[in-house]
Amino acid sequence: MKNHPKVVLVILSGPGGIDQDRGCLILVNIYKNQFSLIHLGAQMRHFQKFILTSALTLIASLSFAQSAPNIEKIKSLIEGSYNLVEWVDGDTQLSPPAVSARFIIKDGIVTWIANKSVGGDQLSFSGIGAYKITPTTFSYGYSAYAIANRTNGVSDVKLQEAGSPDMILPKMRAFDLVNMGKDIKAINGERFWLFSEDGMTYSDPISKNKRVYKRVVSEKN
C-alpha cells in the first residue's frame, strides 16, 4: 500500500469556545510519518505553545498507529516451524550436518530440539514450554529441558526445568518488539530475535552464540 499525503483538520478552542478571538485552526500535513503545519490561526498567539504541543501529540499517535503492525501480522512473522541452517558458537561457525535443530513456535507451545557434533564430541538439547505474544512483547519459557552430551566416549544426561532460571515457567523471558518494516525484532538486553517471512535469527553477544533458521514454508499459514 502506497503512502499518500494526509491532511488533518484540528480545531482547538480557548475556554470560551470557538469564536473569532479565541478559536484557531491547524491544518496538519502527514506524509511518510513526517508532518508540517500548513496554517495556524494568528489570533491566539498566547495559545501557540499549547497548540503546538497538542498537534505534536496528535501526530505522534497517528504515526504510531500507521507504523505499528497488528497482532495478526506479528504472529504470522513469529509463529511457525524453523530448521537450523547456521550455528555460530564463539569463534566456530557450524552448519549441517555438523549441527541440526528444529525450533517450533505454534499454538502457544515452544519446542526446541538441537544436536551439535564437534570432533568426536556430541551435544544435544531438547526443551518444551510456552510462549506469549502481545502487540509489544514476545515472551517464552520452558517447563522441561534436557541436555545430553557424549565426550571422550562418556555419556551424560541432565534433566532440568530450563536452560536459565528466568525461563522456568511460569516465568518467561520477555523480549520487546520493534517494527523493522517487513521484519520484527525482539530485544532483551543484548540478546535479540529477528523474525522475517523467510526465517529467524537468534543472537546472544554475551555468550557469543548466533543461530540462523529457515522457515519451513509448507507449515506457514
DOKEKOL-758044 format. One record per atom (N, C-alpha, C): residue in one letter; z, y negated, x negated. Coordinates in steps of 0.1 Angstrom, whole numbers, padded with zeros to 4 digits, always signed. Layout:
N
AZYX/...
//
This chain:
221
M+0000+0012-0008/M+0000+0000+0000/M+0000-0012-0009/K-0009-0022-0006/K-0010-0034-0014/K+0001-0044-0011/N+0005-0052-0020/N+0015-0062-0018/N+0007-0075-0014/H+0010-0080-0002/H+0004-0092+0003/H+0014-0103+0003/P+0010-0115+0001/P+0020-0126+0002/P+0026-0127+0016/K+0039-0130+0017/K+0046-0131+0029/K+0052-0145+0030/V+0051-0151+0041/V+0058-0164+0043/V+0068-0163+0054/V+0081-0167+0050/V+0092-0166+0059/V+0097-0180+0063/L+0098-0182+0076/L+0103-0195+0080/L+0118-0194+0082/V+0126-0202+0075/V+0140-0201+0075/V+0145-0214+0082/I+0153-0213+0092/I+0158-0225+0099/I+0173-0226+0096/L+0177-0237+0090/L+0191-0239+0087/L+0195-0252+0094/S+0208-0252+0099/S+0212-0264+0106/S+0226-0268+0101/G+0229-0281+0103/G+0242-0286+0100/G+0252-0282+0111/P+0264-0287+0110/P+0274-0284+0120/P+0271-0288+0134/G+0262-0298+0136/G+0259-0302+0150/G+0246-0296+0155/G+0241-0286+0149/G+0229-0280+0153/G+0216-0286+0147/I+0205-0282+0152/I+0192-0287+0146/I+0188-0300+0153/D+0187-0311+0146/D+0181-0323+0151/D+0174-0331+0140/Q+0169-0342+0142/Q+0161-0350+0132/Q+0169-0353+0120/D+0182-0355+0121/D+0190-0359+0110/D+0197-0347+0103/R+0200-0337+0110/R+0208-0326+0105/R+0200-0314+0101/G+0189-0311+0109/G+0182-0299+0107/G+0172-0300+0095/C+0168-0288+0090/C+0159-0287+0079/C+0152-0274+0079/L+0140-0273+0074/L+0132-0261+0074/L+0128-0257+0060/I+0128-0244+0058/I+0124-0239+0045/I+0112-0229+0047/L+0101-0231+0040/L+0091-0221+0040/L+0092-0214+0027/V+0094-0201+0027/V+0095-0193+0015/V+0083-0184+0014/N+0077-0184+0002/N+0065-0176-0001/N+0070-0164-0009/I+0069-0152-0005/I+0073-0140-0012/I+0061-0132-0016/Y+0059-0130-0029/Y+0048-0122-0034/Y+0052-0114-0046/K+0051-0101-0046/K+0055-0092-0057/K+0069-0095-0061/N+0078-0096-0051/N+0092-0098-0054/N+0096-0111-0061/Q+0086-0121-0061/Q+0089-0134-0066/Q+0087-0144-0054/F+0094-0155-0055/F+0093-0165-0044/F+0092-0179-0049/S+0088-0187-0040/S+0087-0202-0042/S+0090-0209-0029/L+0096-0221-0030/L+0099-0229-0018/L+0087-0238-0016/I+0080-0236-0004/I+0068-0243-0001/I+0072-0257+0004/H+0082-0257+0013/H+0086-0270+0019/H+0101-0270+0022/L+0107-0281+0018/L+0121-0282+0021/L+0124-0296+0028/G+0130-0295+0040/G+0132-0308+0047/G+0140-0318+0038/A+0136-0330+0039/A+0141-0340+0029/A+0153-0348+0035/Q+0156-0346+0048/Q+0166-0354+0055/Q+0180-0350+0050/M+0182-0338+0045/M+0196-0333+0043/M+0198-0331+0028/R+0197-0341+0020/R+0199-0340+0005/R+0213-0334+0002/H+0223-0338+0009/H+0237-0333+0006/H+0239-0318+0010/F+0229-0312+0017/F+0230-0298+0021/F+0221-0290+0011/Q+0214-0296+0001/Q+0204-0289-0007/Q+0210-0277-0014/K+0222-0278-0020/K+0227-0267-0027/K+0230-0255-0017/F+0235-0258-0005/F+0238-0248+0004/F+0225-0241+0009/I+0215-0249+0011/I+0202-0244+0015/I+0196-0235+0005/L+0196-0239-0008/L+0190-0231-0019/L+0198-0218-0021/T+0211-0218-0019/T+0219-0206-0021/T+0216-0196-0010/S+0215-0201+0003/S+0211-0193+0014/S+0197-0187+0012/A+0188-0195+0007/A+0174-0190+0005/A+0174-0179-0005/L+0182-0181-0016/L+0182-0171-0027/L+0188-0158-0022/T+0199-0159-0014/T+0205-0147-0008/T+0195-0139+0001/L+0187-0147+0009/L+0178-0140+0018/L+0167-0133+0010/I+0162-0140-0001/I+0151-0134-0009/I+0156-0121-0016/A+0168-0122-0021/A+0174-0110-0028/A+0174-0098-0018/S+0179-0101-0006/S+0180-0090+0004/S+0166-0084+0007/L+0156-0093+0009/L+0143-0089+0013/L+0136-0081+0001/S+0138-0086-0011/S+0132-0080-0023/S+0138-0066-0025/F+0151-0064-0023/F+0158-0051-0024/F+0152-0041-0014/A+0151-0046-0002/A+0146-0038+0009/A+0132-0033+0006/Q+0124-0042+0000/Q+0110-0038-0003/Q+0109-0028-0015/S+0118-0029-0025/S+0116-0021-0037/S+0124-0008-0036/A+0135-0007-0028/A+0143+0005-0028/A+0136+0016-0020/P+0134+0028-0026/P+0128+0038-0018/P+0138+0044-0008/N+0132+0050+0003/N+0141+0055+0013/N+0147+0069+0008/I+0156+0074+0016/I+0163+0086+0012/I+0154+0098+0011/E+0144+0099+0020/E+0135+0110+0020/E+0126+0110+0008/K+0122+0098+0003/K+0114+0097-0009/K+0122+0101-0021/I+0135+0097-0021/I+0144+0101-0032/I+0145+0116-0033/K+0148+0122-0021/K+0150+0136-0021/K+0137+0144-0025/S+0125+0139-0021/S+0113+0145-0025/S+0110+0145-0040/L+0116+0135-0047/L+0114+0135-0061/L+0125+0143-0069/I+0137+0144-0063/I+0148+0151-0070/I+0148+0166-0066/E+0146+0170-0054/E+0148+0183-0049/E+0135+0192-0053/G+0138+0205-0056/G+0127+0213-0059/G+0131+0224-0069/S+0121+0232-0074/S+0123+0242-0084/S+0116+0238-0097/Y+0122+0240-0109/Y+0116+0235-0121/Y+0117+0246-0132/N+0106+0247-0140/N+0106+0256-0151/N+0106+0248-0164/L+0114+0252-0174/L+0116+0245-0187/L+0103+0246-0195/V+0099+0235-0201/V+0087+0235-0210/V+0091+0231-0224/E+0103+0224-0226/E+0107+0220-0239/E+0122+0218-0239/W+0128+0222-0250/W+0142+0220-0252/W+0145+0215-0266/V+0150+0203-0267/V+0154+0197-0280/V+0169+0198-0281/D+0173+0205-0291/D+0187+0208-0294/D+0190+0202-0308/G+0196+0190-0309/G+0198+0184-0322/G+0185+0181-0328/D+0183+0186-0340/D+0170+0184-0347/D+0160+0195-0345/T+0163+0204-0336/T+0155+0216-0334/T+0147+0214-0321/Q+0134+0215-0321/Q+0126+0215-0309/Q+0121+0229-0306/L+0124+0233-0294/L+0121+0247-0289/L+0112+0247-0277/S+0104+0257-0276/S+0095+0258-0264/S+0094+0273-0261/P+0090+0277-0249/P+0088+0291-0245/P+0079+0298-0255/P+0081+0311-0259/P+0092+0320-0253/P+0105+0319-0260/A+0107+0311-0270/A+0120+0310-0276/A+0131+0305-0267/V+0127+0297-0257/V+0136+0292-0247/V+0130+0294-0233/S+0138+0296-0223/S+0133+0297-0209/S+0144+0292-0200/A+0140+0286-0189/A+0151+0281-0180/A+0144+0278-0166/R+0152+0279-0156/R+0148+0276-0142/R+0160+0267-0136/F+0157+0255-0132/F+0166+0247-0125/F+0162+0245-0111/I+0171+0248-0101/I+0167+0247-0087/I+0177+0237-0080/I+0171+0227-0074/I+0179+0218-0066/I+0174+0218-0052/K+0180+0225-0043/K+0175+0228-0030/K+0185+0232-0020/D+0184+0226-0008/D+0193+0229+0004/D+0207+0228+0000/G+0211+0218-0007/G+0225+0215-0011/G+0230+0223-0022/I+0222+0232-0027/I+0227+0241-0038/I+0219+0239-0051/V+0227+0238-0062/V+0221+0236-0075/V+0223+0249-0083/T+0212+0254-0089/T+0213+0266-0097/T+0206+0264-0111/W+0212+0268-0121/W+0206+0267-0135/W+0208+0280-0142/I+0196+0286-0147/I+0196+0298-0155/I+0188+0295-0167/A+0194+0297-0179/A+0187+0294-0192/A+0189+0304-0202/N+0179+0306-0211/N+0180+0315-0222/N+0175+0309-0235/K+0181+0311-0246/K+0177+0305-0258/K+0178+0315-0270/S+0168+0317-0278/S+0168+0326-0289/S+0164+0318-0302/V+0173+0318-0311/V+0171+0312-0324/V+0174+0322-0335/G+0164+0326-0342/G+0166+0337-0352/G+0169+0350-0345/G+0180+0356-0349/G+0184+0368-0342/G+0195+0366-0332/D+0199+0353-0330/D+0210+0349-0320/D+0204+0346-0307/Q+0211+0350-0296/Q+0207+0347-0283/Q+0218+0340-0275/L+0215+0331-0267/L+0224+0324-0259/L+0219+0322-0244/S+0227+0325-0235/S+0223+0324-0221/S+0233+0316-0212/F+0228+0309-0203/F+0237+0301-0194/F+0233+0304-0180/S+0243+0304-0171/S+0240+0305-0156/S+0250+0298-0149/G+0246+0290-0139/G+0256+0282-0131/G+0251+0280-0117/I+0260+0280-0108/I+0256+0277-0094/I+0267+0268-0088/G+0262+0258-0080/G+0271+0248-0074/G+0265+0241-0063/A+0269+0228-0062/A+0264+0220-0051/A+0260+0206-0056/Y+0252+0199-0048/Y+0248+0186-0051/Y+0248+0177-0039/K+0247+0164-0041/K+0247+0154-0030/K+0238+0143-0034/I+0229+0138-0025/I+0220+0127-0028/I+0223+0116-0017/T+0225+0104-0022/T+0226+0093-0013/T+0215+0083-0018/P+0213+0072-0011/P+0203+0062-0015/P+0206+0056-0029/T+0218+0057-0034/T+0221+0051-0047/T+0227+0061-0057/T+0230+0073-0054/T+0235+0083-0063/T+0230+0097-0062/F+0230+0104-0073/F+0227+0118-0074/F+0239+0125-0081/S+0246+0134-0074/S+0258+0140-0079/S+0257+0155-0078/Y+0263+0162-0088/Y+0263+0177-0087/Y+0275+0182-0095/G+0279+0195-0092/G+0289+0202-0099/G+0288+0217-0097/Y+0296+0224-0104/Y+0294+0239-0103/Y+0307+0245-0098/S+0305+0257-0091/S+0317+0265-0087/S+0318+0278-0095/A+0307+0281-0102/A+0307+0293-0111/A+0298+0290-0123/Y+0302+0294-0135/Y+0294+0291-0147/Y+0297+0302-0157/A+0287+0307-0163/A+0288+0318-0173/A+0280+0314-0186/I+0286+0317-0197/I+0279+0316-0210/I+0280+0329-0217/A+0268+0335-0220/A+0268+0347-0228/A+0260+0345-0241/N+0266+0350-0252/N+0259+0349-0264/N+0260+0362-0272/R+0250+0364-0281/R+0249+0375-0290/R+0246+0370-0304/T+0256+0371-0313/T+0255+0366-0326/T+0258+0377-0336/N+0249+0379-0345/N+0251+0390-0355/N+0254+0403-0349/G+0247+0406-0338/G+0249+0419-0331/G+0261+0420-0322/V+0269+0409-0322/V+0281+0410-0314/V+0280+0401-0301/S+0282+0407-0289/S+0280+0400-0277/S+0294+0395-0271/D+0293+0384-0264/D+0305+0378-0258/D+0301+0370-0246/V+0309+0372-0235/V+0306+0365-0222/V+0318+0357-0218/K+0316+0345-0215/K+0327+0336-0210/K+0324+0332-0195/L+0333+0334-0187/L+0332+0330-0173/L+0341+0318-0171/Q+0335+0307-0165/Q+0343+0295-0163/Q+0338+0288-0150/E+0345+0278-0146/E+0341+0271-0133/E+0329+0262-0136/A+0328+0256-0148/A+0318+0246-0151/A+0317+0244-0165/G+0306+0238-0170/G+0305+0235-0184/G+0313+0223-0188/S+0318+0215-0179/S+0326+0204-0182/S+0336+0201-0171/P+0349+0197-0174/P+0359+0195-0164/P+0355+0186-0152/D+0347+0176-0155/D+0343+0166-0144/D+0333+0172-0135/M+0329+0185-0137/M+0318+0191-0129/M+0323+0203-0121/I+0336+0205-0121/I+0342+0216-0114/I+0344+0212-0099/L+0337+0219-0090/L+0338+0215-0076/L+0352+0216-0071/P+0357+0207-0063/P+0349+0196-0056/P+0345+0184-0064/K+0349+0183-0077/K+0345+0172-0085/K+0330+0173-0088/M+0323+0162-0088/M+0309+0162-0091/M+0306+0150-0101/R+0297+0153-0110/R+0293+0142-0120/R+0283+0134-0112/A+0286+0121-0111/A+0277+0112-0104/A+0268+0104-0113/F+0255+0103-0109/F+0245+0095-0116/F+0240+0084-0107/D+0240+0072-0112/D+0234+0061-0104/D+0219+0061-0104/L+0213+0059-0093/L+0199+0060-0092/L+0192+0046-0094/V+0181+0046-0102/V+0174+0034-0105/V+0159+0037-0101/N+0154+0028-0093/N+0140+0029-0089/N+0130+0025-0101/M+0122+0035-0105/M+0113+0032-0116/M+0098+0032-0111/G+0096+0028-0099/G+0083+0028-0093/G+0080+0041-0087/K+0071+0049-0094/K+0068+0062-0089/K+0079+0072-0092/D+0088+0069-0101/D+0098+0078-0106/D+0112+0073-0102/I+0122+0082-0103/I+0136+0079-0101/I+0144+0083-0113/K+0152+0073-0118/K+0160+0076-0130/K+0175+0077-0125/A+0182+0087-0129/A+0196+0089-0125/A+0204+0088-0138/I+0214+0078-0138/I+0221+0074-0151/I+0236+0076-0150/N+0241+0083-0160/N+0256+0084-0161/N+0259+0081-0176/G+0264+0069-0179/G+0266+0065-0192/G+0253+0066-0200/E+0253+0074-0211/E+0241+0075-0219/E+0232+0087-0214/R+0238+0095-0206/R+0231+0107-0200/R+0221+0102-0189/F+0210+0108-0188/F+0202+0105-0176/F+0192+0116-0173/W+0188+0116-0160/W+0178+0124-0155/W+0166+0115-0151/L+0154+0120-0154/L+0142+0112-0149/L+0134+0122-0141/F+0133+0118-0128/F+0126+0127-0118/F+0112+0121-0115/S+0102+0129-0114/S+0088+0125-0110/S+0082+0135-0102/E+0070+0133-0097/E+0063+0142-0089/E+0059+0155-0097/D+0058+0153-0110/D+0053+0164-0119/D+0065+0172-0124/G+0077+0166-0125/G+0088+0174-0131/G+0100+0165-0133/M+0108+0169-0143/M+0121+0161-0145/M+0125+0163-0160/T+0132+0154-0165/T+0137+0154-0179/T+0152+0151-0179/Y+0160+0159-0186/Y+0174+0156-0188/Y+0176+0152-0202/S+0184+0142-0205/S+0186+0137-0218/S+0201+0133-0220/D+0207+0138-0230/D+0221+0135-0234/D+0222+0132-0249/P+0220+0119-0252/P+0220+0114-0266/P+0233+0118-0273/I+0244+0119-0266/I+0257+0122-0273/I+0257+0136-0279/S+0252+0146-0271/S+0251+0160-0276/S+0238+0163-0283/K+0229+0153-0283/K+0215+0154-0288/K+0208+0165-0282/N+0209+0165-0268/N+0202+0175-0261/N+0191+0169-0251/K+0180+0175-0251/K+0169+0170-0242/K+0162+0182-0236/R+0160+0183-0223/R+0153+0194-0217/R+0143+0188-0208/V+0130+0193-0209/V+0119+0188-0201/V+0115+0200-0192/Y+0113+0197-0179/Y+0110+0207-0169/Y+0097+0203-0162/K+0089+0213-0158/K+0077+0211-0150/K+0081+0216-0136/R+0077+0208-0126/R+0079+0212-0112/R+0071+0224-0108/V+0077+0233-0101/V+0069+0245-0095/V+0062+0239-0083/V+0049+0236-0084/V+0042+0229-0074/V+0041+0237-0061/S+0040+0250-0062/S+0039+0258-0049/S+0051+0257-0041/E+0063+0253-0047/E+0075+0252-0039/E+0078+0238-0035/K+0070+0228-0039/K+0072+0214-0035/K+0069+0213-0020/N+0076+0205-0013/N+0075+0203+0001/N+0081+0215+0008/
//
